[in-house]
Amino acid sequence: KTIVLMLGSLGAFVPFAYFFLLKEYQQTRILTFLNPGSDLLGSGWNVTQSMIAVGSGGLFGKGLLHGTQSKLKFLPESHTDFIGAVYLEETGFIGGVILLGLYFWLIYNIIRIG
């Protein structure tokens, strides 16, 4: 009962918070997150370019330091905000799987040692 009541209260509060507590740029960020294709040349530009970068990496990637989206400045702040997209463009799906495997191995060892 408590969980249902809490979820119901949260569900009632979310629209109120969206329309009355968030500023316009925050609402735009949420809408862009939910539908990046709604404004491809405006607020959805970064998300669209990062998806293009990840998709162009393919299975094996383009090679380290050979990513077109980052080198041609389609991805702003590629060294911070879009490091994942740049990495996947350059190393591909296989590089992404290896990176995730290393993260899981690290977390496993931290938990095991702890």
Order of alpha helices (4+ residues) and beta strands (2+ residues): alpha-alpha-alpha-alpha-alpha
